[in-house]
């Protein structure tokens, strides 16, 4: 795992947040491509092992797709 030596903690947090949003977006696209149901946020998170603290992000991504 790489270390971001020249970034602040807030930058690291933003980078991680963007990575999480991107990963969730990929999973939503994957479900759409395979025709998998994604109408239940809790089940979606459980199936893909998404931590509970990212629920707000999952809800937002599912709403936008």
Order of alpha helices (4+ residues) and beta strands (2+ residues): alpha-alpha-alpha
